[in-house]
Amino acid sequence: MQDNKRVAALVAVICLALFVFCLIERQVRRALGGGQKMPGLYPGTQMVRPTGRMILCHLSGLRLRVGHATGPPTIVISRGVQLHLLDPLGLEPTQPRWPET
């Protein structure tokens, strides 16, 4: 009986992850408008439709620089395409959503 609960929980977690994956892809494509293509996802100047996998692959290189008493935390962007992906997702790299202390 316990094994069935574990399998059901695993399926639920996988479904939630896929749901978030699809929402990210949909948000970026909607923000791009009718063309739904952007450069920089592949090497060169090729314009392609962003997929969830491409988006998360490029955003995986982001780093959070911890803030100090004199400044808030900031997101460190190492590639230009990361900035172009954060904008349609509604994320501001200079002011990450972090609770004020």
Jmol script that loads the backbone (N, CA, C; Angstrom):
load data "model"
ATOM      1  N   MET A   1       0.822  -1.198   0.000  1.00  0.00           N
ATOM      2  CA  MET A   1       0.000   0.000   0.000  1.00  0.00           C
ATOM      3  C   MET A   1       0.864   1.259   0.000  1.00  0.00           C
ATOM      4  N   GLN A   2       1.955   1.245   0.749  1.00  0.00           N
ATOM      5  CA  GLN A   2       2.821   2.413   0.834  1.00  0.00           C
ATOM      6  C   GLN A   2       3.503   2.687  -0.505  1.00  0.00           C
ATOM      7  N   ASP A   3       3.829   1.639  -1.248  1.00  0.00           N
ATOM      8  CA  ASP A   3       4.478   1.817  -2.547  1.00  0.00           C
ATOM      9  C   ASP A   3       3.584   2.577  -3.515  1.00  0.00           C
ATOM     10  N   ASN A   4       2.281   2.327  -3.481  1.00  0.00           N
ATOM     11  CA  ASN A   4       1.353   3.050  -4.354  1.00  0.00           C
ATOM     12  C   ASN A   4       1.329   4.539  -4.025  1.00  0.00           C
ATOM     13  N   LYS A   5       1.410   4.870  -2.750  1.00  0.00           N
ATOM     14  CA  LYS A   5       1.426   6.281  -2.344  1.00  0.00           C
ATOM     15  C   LYS A   5       2.691   6.968  -2.838  1.00  0.00           C
ATOM     16  N   ARG A   6       3.794   6.271  -2.798  1.00  0.00           N
ATOM     17  CA  ARG A   6       5.053   6.857  -3.265  1.00  0.00           C
ATOM     18  C   ARG A   6       5.024   7.084  -4.767  1.00  0.00           C
ATOM     19  N   VAL A   7       4.478   6.128  -5.495  1.00  0.00           N
ATOM     20  CA  VAL A   7       4.381   6.279  -6.954  1.00  0.00           C
ATOM     21  C   VAL A   7       3.449   7.443  -7.291  1.00  0.00           C
ATOM     22  N   ALA A   8       2.337   7.533  -6.601  1.00  0.00           N
ATOM     23  CA  ALA A   8       1.395   8.625  -6.835  1.00  0.00           C
ATOM     24  C   ALA A   8       2.030   9.978  -6.512  1.00  0.00           C
ATOM     25  N   ALA A   9       2.800  10.038  -5.442  1.00  0.00           N
ATOM     26  CA  ALA A   9       3.479  11.290  -5.079  1.00  0.00           C
ATOM     27  C   ALA A   9       4.523  11.656  -6.123  1.00  0.00           C
ATOM     28  N   LEU A  10       5.251  10.677  -6.624  1.00  0.00           N
ATOM     29  CA  LEU A  10       6.253  10.939  -7.658  1.00  0.00           C
ATOM     30  C   LEU A  10       5.602  11.454  -8.931  1.00  0.00           C
ATOM     31  N   VAL A  11       4.500  10.855  -9.325  1.00  0.00           N
ATOM     32  CA  VAL A  11       3.773  11.310 -10.514  1.00  0.00           C
ATOM     33  C   VAL A  11       3.274  12.737 -10.306  1.00  0.00           C
ATOM     34  N   ALA A  12       2.785  13.045  -9.112  1.00  0.00           N
ATOM     35  CA  ALA A  12       2.309  14.400  -8.824  1.00  0.00           C
ATOM     36  C   ALA A  12       3.446  15.418  -8.926  1.00  0.00           C
ATOM     37  N   VAL A  13       4.616  15.096  -8.407  1.00  0.00           N
ATOM     38  CA  VAL A  13       5.773  15.998  -8.474  1.00  0.00           C
ATOM     39  C   VAL A  13       6.209  16.201  -9.924  1.00  0.00           C
ATOM     40  N   ILE A  14       6.227  15.138 -10.695  1.00  0.00           N
ATOM     41  CA  ILE A  14       6.613  15.240 -12.107  1.00  0.00           C
ATOM     42  C   ILE A  14       5.607  16.102 -12.873  1.00  0.00           C
ATOM     43  N   CYS A  15       4.319  15.932 -12.588  1.00  0.00           N
ATOM     44  CA  CYS A  15       3.293  16.744 -13.247  1.00  0.00           C
ATOM     45  C   CYS A  15       3.437  18.220 -12.892  1.00  0.00           C
ATOM     46  N   LEU A  16       3.727  18.524 -11.631  1.00  0.00           N
ATOM     47  CA  LEU A  16       3.936  19.917 -11.224  1.00  0.00           C
ATOM     48  C   LEU A  16       5.159  20.523 -11.916  1.00  0.00           C
ATOM     49  N   ALA A  17       6.235  19.751 -12.018  1.00  0.00           N
ATOM     50  CA  ALA A  17       7.442  20.242 -12.685  1.00  0.00           C
ATOM     51  C   ALA A  17       7.164  20.514 -14.157  1.00  0.00           C
ATOM     52  N   LEU A  18       6.425  19.625 -14.809  1.00  0.00           N
ATOM     53  CA  LEU A  18       6.081  19.823 -16.214  1.00  0.00           C
ATOM     54  C   LEU A  18       5.177  21.034 -16.395  1.00  0.00           C
ATOM     55  N   PHE A  19       4.280  21.250 -15.446  1.00  0.00           N
ATOM     56  CA  PHE A  19       3.393  22.407 -15.489  1.00  0.00           C
ATOM     57  C   PHE A  19       4.189  23.712 -15.409  1.00  0.00           C
ATOM     58  N   VAL A  20       5.141  23.793 -14.485  1.00  0.00           N
ATOM     59  CA  VAL A  20       5.992  24.982 -14.355  1.00  0.00           C
ATOM     60  C   VAL A  20       6.836  25.174 -15.618  1.00  0.00           C
ATOM     61  N   PHE A  21       7.373  24.105 -16.140  1.00  0.00           N
ATOM     62  CA  PHE A  21       8.160  24.116 -17.374  1.00  0.00           C
ATOM     63  C   PHE A  21       7.343  24.735 -18.516  1.00  0.00           C
ATOM     64  N   CYS A  22       6.092  24.285 -18.666  1.00  0.00           N
ATOM     65  CA  CYS A  22       5.215  24.791 -19.730  1.00  0.00           C
ATOM     66  C   CYS A  22       4.825  26.247 -19.500  1.00  0.00           C
ATOM     67  N   LEU A  23       4.610  26.640 -18.257  1.00  0.00           N
ATOM     68  CA  LEU A  23       4.267  28.037 -17.972  1.00  0.00           C
ATOM     69  C   LEU A  23       5.414  28.981 -18.318  1.00  0.00           C
ATOM     70  N   ILE A  24       6.643  28.569 -18.036  1.00  0.00           N
ATOM     71  CA  ILE A  24       7.801  29.399 -18.385  1.00  0.00           C
ATOM     72  C   ILE A  24       7.888  29.570 -19.898  1.00  0.00           C
ATOM     73  N   GLU A  25       7.768  28.469 -20.630  1.00  0.00           N
ATOM     74  CA  GLU A  25       7.820  28.529 -22.090  1.00  0.00           C
ATOM     75  C   GLU A  25       6.704  29.412 -22.645  1.00  0.00           C
ATOM     76  N   ARG A  26       5.499  29.258 -22.128  1.00  0.00           N
ATOM     77  CA  ARG A  26       4.356  30.041 -22.607  1.00  0.00           C
ATOM     78  C   ARG A  26       4.541  31.529 -22.336  1.00  0.00           C
ATOM     79  N   GLN A  27       5.047  31.871 -21.154  1.00  0.00           N
ATOM     80  CA  GLN A  27       5.247  33.275 -20.797  1.00  0.00           C
ATOM     81  C   GLN A  27       6.243  33.947 -21.743  1.00  0.00           C
ATOM     82  N   VAL A  28       7.349  33.277 -22.032  1.00  0.00           N
ATOM     83  CA  VAL A  28       8.353  33.857 -22.927  1.00  0.00           C
ATOM     84  C   VAL A  28       7.796  33.991 -24.332  1.00  0.00           C
ATOM     85  N   ARG A  29       7.100  32.980 -24.832  1.00  0.00           N
ATOM     86  CA  ARG A  29       6.548  33.043 -26.190  1.00  0.00           C
ATOM     87  C   ARG A  29       5.491  34.135 -26.310  1.00  0.00           C
ATOM     88  N   ARG A  30       4.656  34.289 -25.301  1.00  0.00           N
ATOM     89  CA  ARG A  30       3.651  35.361 -25.343  1.00  0.00           C
ATOM     90  C   ARG A  30       4.306  36.740 -25.356  1.00  0.00           C
ATOM     91  N   ALA A  31       5.352  36.904 -24.581  1.00  0.00           N
ATOM     92  CA  ALA A  31       6.036  38.198 -24.517  1.00  0.00           C
ATOM     93  C   ALA A  31       6.730  38.531 -25.838  1.00  0.00           C
ATOM     94  N   LEU A  32       7.131  37.510 -26.587  1.00  0.00           N
ATOM     95  CA  LEU A  32       7.792  37.755 -27.870  1.00  0.00           C
ATOM     96  C   LEU A  32       6.813  38.206 -28.945  1.00  0.00           C
ATOM     97  N   GLY A  33       5.536  37.964 -28.754  1.00  0.00           N
ATOM     98  CA  GLY A  33       4.538  38.413 -29.713  1.00  0.00           C
ATOM     99  C   GLY A  33       4.318  37.420 -30.842  1.00  0.00           C
ATOM    100  N   GLY A  34       3.862  37.949 -31.988  1.00  0.00           N
ATOM    101  CA  GLY A  34       3.481  37.114 -33.126  1.00  0.00           C
ATOM    102  C   GLY A  34       4.586  36.267 -33.704  1.00  0.00           C
ATOM    103  N   GLY A  35       5.796  36.804 -33.808  1.00  0.00           N
ATOM    104  CA  GLY A  35       6.897  36.053 -34.403  1.00  0.00           C
ATOM    105  C   GLY A  35       7.351  34.894 -33.547  1.00  0.00           C
ATOM    106  N   GLN A  36       7.312  35.062 -32.247  1.00  0.00           N
ATOM    107  CA  GLN A  36       7.709  34.058 -31.268  1.00  0.00           C
ATOM    108  C   GLN A  36       9.091  33.474 -31.529  1.00  0.00           C
ATOM    109  N   LYS A  37       9.961  34.251 -32.106  1.00  0.00           N
ATOM    110  CA  LYS A  37      11.325  33.791 -32.337  1.00  0.00           C
ATOM    111  C   LYS A  37      12.284  34.815 -31.760  1.00  0.00           C
ATOM    112  N   MET A  38      13.433  34.332 -31.300  1.00  0.00           N
ATOM    113  CA  MET A  38      14.438  35.245 -30.766  1.00  0.00           C
ATOM    114  C   MET A  38      15.834  34.729 -31.107  1.00  0.00           C
ATOM    115  N   PRO A  39      16.787  35.649 -31.265  1.00  0.00           N
ATOM    116  CA  PRO A  39      18.173  35.234 -31.538  1.00  0.00           C
ATOM    117  C   PRO A  39      18.903  34.922 -30.240  1.00  0.00           C
ATOM    118  N   GLY A  40      20.028  34.247 -30.356  1.00  0.00           N
ATOM    119  CA  GLY A  40      20.906  34.030 -29.220  1.00  0.00           C
ATOM    120  C   GLY A  40      20.719  32.710 -28.495  1.00  0.00           C
ATOM    121  N   LEU A  41      19.682  31.967 -28.842  1.00  0.00           N
ATOM    122  CA  LEU A  41      19.476  30.691 -28.163  1.00  0.00           C
ATOM    123  C   LEU A  41      20.411  29.616 -28.695  1.00  0.00           C
ATOM    124  N   TYR A  42      20.752  29.722 -29.967  1.00  0.00           N
ATOM    125  CA  TYR A  42      21.739  28.835 -30.587  1.00  0.00           C
ATOM    126  C   TYR A  42      22.917  29.696 -31.019  1.00  0.00           C
ATOM    127  N   PRO A  43      24.099  29.124 -31.174  1.00  0.00           N
ATOM    128  CA  PRO A  43      25.237  29.910 -31.667  1.00  0.00           C
ATOM    129  C   PRO A  43      24.912  30.512 -33.039  1.00  0.00           C
ATOM    130  N   GLY A  44      25.360  31.723 -33.254  1.00  0.00           N
ATOM    131  CA  GLY A  44      25.087  32.405 -34.517  1.00  0.00           C
ATOM    132  C   GLY A  44      23.906  33.342 -34.368  1.00  0.00           C
ATOM    133  N   THR A  45      23.366  33.763 -35.505  1.00  0.00           N
ATOM    134  CA  THR A  45      22.269  34.726 -35.504  1.00  0.00           C
ATOM    135  C   THR A  45      20.939  34.086 -35.867  1.00  0.00           C
ATOM    136  N   GLN A  46      20.849  32.794 -35.738  1.00  0.00           N
ATOM    137  CA  GLN A  46      19.649  32.064 -36.101  1.00  0.00           C
ATOM    138  C   GLN A  46      18.484  32.435 -35.175  1.00  0.00           C
ATOM    139  N   MET A  47      17.322  32.740 -35.779  1.00  0.00           N
ATOM    140  CA  MET A  47      16.120  33.059 -35.004  1.00  0.00           C
ATOM    141  C   MET A  47      15.323  31.766 -34.810  1.00  0.00           C
ATOM    142  N   VAL A  48      15.044  31.404 -33.556  1.00  0.00           N
ATOM    143  CA  VAL A  48      14.298  30.182 -33.259  1.00  0.00           C
ATOM    144  C   VAL A  48      13.235  30.456 -32.200  1.00  0.00           C
ATOM    145  N   ARG A  49      12.218  29.589 -32.157  1.00  0.00           N
ATOM    146  CA  ARG A  49      11.211  29.659 -31.100  1.00  0.00           C
ATOM    147  C   ARG A  49      11.822  29.104 -29.821  1.00  0.00           C
ATOM    148  N   PRO A  50      11.727  29.829 -28.735  1.00  0.00           N
ATOM    149  CA  PRO A  50      12.292  29.326 -27.481  1.00  0.00           C
ATOM    150  C   PRO A  50      11.473  28.161 -26.933  1.00  0.00           C
ATOM    151  N   THR A  51      12.156  27.142 -26.501  1.00  0.00           N
ATOM    152  CA  THR A  51      11.501  26.025 -25.824  1.00  0.00           C
ATOM    153  C   THR A  51      11.829  26.106 -24.343  1.00  0.00           C
ATOM    154  N   GLY A  52      11.070  25.404 -23.540  1.00  0.00           N
ATOM    155  CA  GLY A  52      11.328  25.389 -22.105  1.00  0.00           C
ATOM    156  C   GLY A  52      12.729  24.910 -21.793  1.00  0.00           C
ATOM    157  N   ARG A  53      13.175  23.914 -22.547  1.00  0.00           N
ATOM    158  CA  ARG A  53      14.519  23.370 -22.318  1.00  0.00           C
ATOM    159  C   ARG A  53      15.593  24.416 -22.617  1.00  0.00           C
ATOM    160  N   MET A  54      15.451  25.139 -23.737  1.00  0.00           N
ATOM    161  CA  MET A  54      16.432  26.174 -24.086  1.00  0.00           C
ATOM    162  C   MET A  54      16.441  27.284 -23.047  1.00  0.00           C
ATOM    163  N   ILE A  55      15.260  27.689 -22.621  1.00  0.00           N
ATOM    164  CA  ILE A  55      15.147  28.780 -21.652  1.00  0.00           C
ATOM    165  C   ILE A  55      15.850  28.406 -20.345  1.00  0.00           C
ATOM    166  N   LEU A  56      15.520  27.233 -19.817  1.00  0.00           N
ATOM    167  CA  LEU A  56      16.126  26.822 -18.555  1.00  0.00           C
ATOM    168  C   LEU A  56      17.617  26.541 -18.692  1.00  0.00           C
ATOM    169  N   CYS A  57      18.043  26.078 -19.860  1.00  0.00           N
ATOM    170  CA  CYS A  57      19.469  25.844 -20.097  1.00  0.00           C
ATOM    171  C   CYS A  57      20.241  27.160 -20.010  1.00  0.00           C
ATOM    172  N   HIS A  58      19.717  28.209 -20.634  1.00  0.00           N
ATOM    173  CA  HIS A  58      20.404  29.504 -20.605  1.00  0.00           C
ATOM    174  C   HIS A  58      20.316  30.166 -19.233  1.00  0.00           C
ATOM    175  N   LEU A  59      19.202  29.991 -18.556  1.00  0.00           N
ATOM    176  CA  LEU A  59      19.050  30.610 -17.235  1.00  0.00           C
ATOM    177  C   LEU A  59      19.783  29.843 -16.138  1.00  0.00           C
ATOM    178  N   SER A  60      20.228  28.634 -16.429  1.00  0.00           N
ATOM    179  CA  SER A  60      20.924  27.857 -15.409  1.00  0.00           C
ATOM    180  C   SER A  60      22.277  28.459 -15.036  1.00  0.00           C
ATOM    181  N   GLY A  61      22.816  29.310 -15.891  1.00  0.00           N
ATOM    182  CA  GLY A  61      24.100  29.939 -15.603  1.00  0.00           C
ATOM    183  C   GLY A  61      23.998  31.180 -14.739  1.00  0.00           C
ATOM    184  N   LEU A  62      22.788  31.587 -14.364  1.00  0.00           N
ATOM    185  CA  LEU A  62      22.625  32.774 -13.521  1.00  0.00           C
ATOM    186  C   LEU A  62      23.133  32.508 -12.112  1.00  0.00           C
ATOM    187  N   ARG A  63      23.684  33.524 -11.523  1.00  0.00           N
ATOM    188  CA  ARG A  63      24.177  33.436 -10.145  1.00  0.00           C
ATOM    189  C   ARG A  63      23.616  34.606  -9.343  1.00  0.00           C
ATOM    190  N   LEU A  64      23.385  34.379  -8.085  1.00  0.00           N
ATOM    191  CA  LEU A  64      22.897  35.427  -7.191  1.00  0.00           C
ATOM    192  C   LEU A  64      24.049  35.908  -6.335  1.00  0.00           C
ATOM    193  N   ARG A  65      24.351  37.192  -6.432  1.00  0.00           N
ATOM    194  CA  ARG A  65      25.384  37.800  -5.596  1.00  0.00           C
ATOM    195  C   ARG A  65      24.691  38.308  -4.342  1.00  0.00           C
ATOM    196  N   VAL A  66      25.129  37.800  -3.212  1.00  0.00           N
ATOM    197  CA  VAL A  66      24.514  38.133  -1.930  1.00  0.00           C
ATOM    198  C   VAL A  66      24.726  39.600  -1.628  1.00  0.00           C
ATOM    199  N   GLY A  67      23.679  40.236  -1.135  1.00  0.00           N
ATOM    200  CA  GLY A  67      23.775  41.638  -0.780  1.00  0.00           C
ATOM    201  C   GLY A  67      24.456  41.844   0.562  1.00  0.00           C
ATOM    202  N   HIS A  68      24.864  43.058   0.789  1.00  0.00           N
ATOM    203  CA  HIS A  68      25.501  43.440   2.051  1.00  0.00           C
ATOM    204  C   HIS A  68      24.659  44.526   2.696  1.00  0.00           C
ATOM    205  N   ALA A  69      25.129  45.061   3.761  1.00  0.00           N
ATOM    206  CA  ALA A  69      24.400  46.117   4.459  1.00  0.00           C
ATOM    207  C   ALA A  69      24.224  47.349   3.576  1.00  0.00           C
ATOM    208  N   THR A  70      25.139  47.560   2.643  1.00  0.00           N
ATOM    209  CA  THR A  70      25.081  48.757   1.800  1.00  0.00           C
ATOM    210  C   THR A  70      24.342  48.532   0.487  1.00  0.00           C
ATOM    211  N   GLY A  71      24.044  47.286   0.128  1.00  0.00           N
ATOM    212  CA  GLY A  71      23.373  47.039  -1.142  1.00  0.00           C
ATOM    213  C   GLY A  71      22.577  45.749  -1.140  1.00  0.00           C
ATOM    214  N   PRO A  72      21.545  45.688  -2.006  1.00  0.00           N
ATOM    215  CA  PRO A  72      20.704  44.501  -2.070  1.00  0.00           C
ATOM    216  C   PRO A  72      21.385  43.384  -2.866  1.00  0.00           C
ATOM    217  N   PRO A  73      20.843  42.179  -2.821  1.00  0.00           N
ATOM    218  CA  PRO A  73      21.383  41.108  -3.654  1.00  0.00           C
ATOM    219  C   PRO A  73      21.118  41.415  -5.120  1.00  0.00           C
ATOM    220  N   THR A  74      21.987  40.960  -5.997  1.00  0.00           N
ATOM    221  CA  THR A  74      21.820  41.169  -7.429  1.00  0.00           C
ATOM    222  C   THR A  74      22.035  39.856  -8.167  1.00  0.00           C
ATOM    223  N   ILE A  75      21.447  39.770  -9.348  1.00  0.00           N
ATOM    224  CA  ILE A  75      21.617  38.603 -10.197  1.00  0.00           C
ATOM    225  C   ILE A  75      22.779  38.878 -11.140  1.00  0.00           C
ATOM    226  N   VAL A  76      23.750  37.979 -11.194  1.00  0.00           N
ATOM    227  CA  VAL A  76      24.920  38.132 -12.060  1.00  0.00           C
ATOM    228  C   VAL A  76      24.591  37.494 -13.404  1.00  0.00           C
ATOM    229  N   ILE A  77      24.625  38.302 -14.453  1.00  0.00           N
ATOM    230  CA  ILE A  77      24.303  37.835 -15.801  1.00  0.00           C
ATOM    231  C   ILE A  77      25.600  37.664 -16.568  1.00  0.00           C
ATOM    232  N   SER A  78      25.839  36.436 -17.055  1.00  0.00           N
ATOM    233  CA  SER A  78      27.087  36.157 -17.758  1.00  0.00           C
ATOM    234  C   SER A  78      26.926  36.180 -19.277  1.00  0.00           C
ATOM    235  N   ARG A  79      25.690  36.103 -19.776  1.00  0.00           N
ATOM    236  CA  ARG A  79      25.440  36.134 -21.224  1.00  0.00           C
ATOM    237  C   ARG A  79      24.269  37.066 -21.507  1.00  0.00           C
ATOM    238  N   GLY A  80      24.299  37.735 -22.653  1.00  0.00           N
ATOM    239  CA  GLY A  80      23.246  38.683 -23.012  1.00  0.00           C
ATOM    240  C   GLY A  80      21.884  38.050 -23.178  1.00  0.00           C
ATOM    241  N   VAL A  81      21.841  36.817 -23.644  1.00  0.00           N
ATOM    242  CA  VAL A  81      20.551  36.165 -23.857  1.00  0.00           C
ATOM    243  C   VAL A  81      19.816  35.959 -22.531  1.00  0.00           C
ATOM    244  N   GLN A  82      20.542  35.856 -21.434  1.00  0.00           N
ATOM    245  CA  GLN A  82      19.903  35.706 -20.128  1.00  0.00           C
ATOM    246  C   GLN A  82      19.063  36.932 -19.790  1.00  0.00           C
ATOM    247  N   LEU A  83      19.579  38.103 -20.103  1.00  0.00           N
ATOM    248  CA  LEU A  83      18.836  39.338 -19.851  1.00  0.00           C
ATOM    249  C   LEU A  83      17.582  39.385 -20.705  1.00  0.00           C
ATOM    250  N   HIS A  84      17.689  38.933 -21.960  1.00  0.00           N
ATOM    251  CA  HIS A  84      16.537  38.927 -22.857  1.00  0.00           C
ATOM    252  C   HIS A  84      15.495  37.893 -22.448  1.00  0.00           C
ATOM    253  N   LEU A  85      15.880  36.888 -21.688  1.00  0.00           N
ATOM    254  CA  LEU A  85      14.925  35.900 -21.190  1.00  0.00           C
ATOM    255  C   LEU A  85      14.304  36.332 -19.867  1.00  0.00           C
ATOM    256  N   LEU A  86      15.031  37.084 -19.055  1.00  0.00           N
ATOM    257  CA  LEU A  86      14.494  37.542 -17.775  1.00  0.00           C
ATOM    258  C   LEU A  86      13.399  38.581 -17.975  1.00  0.00           C
ATOM    259  N   ASP A  87      13.543  39.414 -18.992  1.00  0.00           N
ATOM    260  CA  ASP A  87      12.569  40.480 -19.238  1.00  0.00           C
ATOM    261  C   ASP A  87      11.168  39.923 -19.523  1.00  0.00           C
ATOM    262  N   PRO A  88      10.990  38.977 -20.459  1.00  0.00           N
ATOM    263  CA  PRO A  88       9.644  38.445 -20.681  1.00  0.00           C
ATOM    264  C   PRO A  88       9.076  37.694 -19.480  1.00  0.00           C
ATOM    265  N   LEU A  89       9.930  37.181 -18.623  1.00  0.00           N
ATOM    266  CA  LEU A  89       9.458  36.473 -17.441  1.00  0.00           C
ATOM    267  C   LEU A  89       9.089  37.432 -16.312  1.00  0.00           C
ATOM    268  N   GLY A  90       9.316  38.726 -16.534  1.00  0.00           N
ATOM    269  CA  GLY A  90       8.957  39.726 -15.539  1.00  0.00           C
ATOM    270  C   GLY A  90       9.901  39.782 -14.354  1.00  0.00           C
ATOM    271  N   LEU A  91      11.150  39.396 -14.565  1.00  0.00           N
ATOM    272  CA  LEU A  91      12.140  39.408 -13.488  1.00  0.00           C
ATOM    273  C   LEU A  91      13.133  40.539 -13.718  1.00  0.00           C
ATOM    274  N   GLU A  92      13.373  41.309 -12.687  1.00  0.00           N
ATOM    275  CA  GLU A  92      14.307  42.428 -12.765  1.00  0.00           C
ATOM    276  C   GLU A  92      15.639  41.984 -12.183  1.00  0.00           C
ATOM    277  N   PRO A  93      16.701  41.925 -13.021  1.00  0.00           N
ATOM    278  CA  PRO A  93      17.979  41.415 -12.522  1.00  0.00           C
ATOM    279  C   PRO A  93      18.634  42.271 -11.448  1.00  0.00           C
ATOM    280  N   THR A  94      18.343  43.560 -11.419  1.00  0.00           N
ATOM    281  CA  THR A  94      18.987  44.408 -10.419  1.00  0.00           C
ATOM    282  C   THR A  94      18.252  44.359  -9.082  1.00  0.00           C
ATOM    283  N   GLN A  95      17.011  43.887  -9.073  1.00  0.00           N
ATOM    284  CA  GLN A  95      16.256  43.817  -7.831  1.00  0.00           C
ATOM    285  C   GLN A  95      15.508  42.485  -7.763  1.00  0.00           C
ATOM    286  N   PRO A  96      16.201  41.412  -7.401  1.00  0.00           N
ATOM    287  CA  PRO A  96      15.532  40.127  -7.289  1.00  0.00           C
ATOM    288  C   PRO A  96      14.478  40.151  -6.187  1.00  0.00           C
ATOM    289  N   ARG A  97      13.511  39.273  -6.318  1.00  0.00           N
ATOM    290  CA  ARG A  97      12.444  39.196  -5.323  1.00  0.00           C
ATOM    291  C   ARG A  97      12.984  38.534  -4.073  1.00  0.00           C
ATOM    292  N   TRP A  98      13.358  39.332  -3.137  1.00  0.00           N
ATOM    293  CA  TRP A  98      13.997  38.867  -1.922  1.00  0.00           C
ATOM    294  C   TRP A  98      13.327  39.584  -0.760  1.00  0.00           C
ATOM    295  N   PRO A  99      12.997  38.914   0.293  1.00  0.00           N
ATOM    296  CA  PRO A  99      12.321  39.597   1.395  1.00  0.00           C
ATOM    297  C   PRO A  99      13.210  40.666   2.026  1.00  0.00           C
ATOM    298  N   GLU A 100      12.604  41.783   2.330  1.00  0.00           N
ATOM    299  CA  GLU A 100      13.330  42.872   2.975  1.00  0.00           C
ATOM    300  C   GLU A 100      13.559  42.514   4.438  1.00  0.00           C
ATOM    301  N   THR A 101      14.766  42.792   4.919  1.00  0.00           N
ATOM    302  CA  THR A 101      15.081  42.485   6.319  1.00  0.00           C
ATOM    303  C   THR A 101      15.314  43.760   7.090  1.00  0.00           C
TER     304      THR A 101
END
end "model"
wireframe off; spacefill off
backbone 0.3
color backbone group
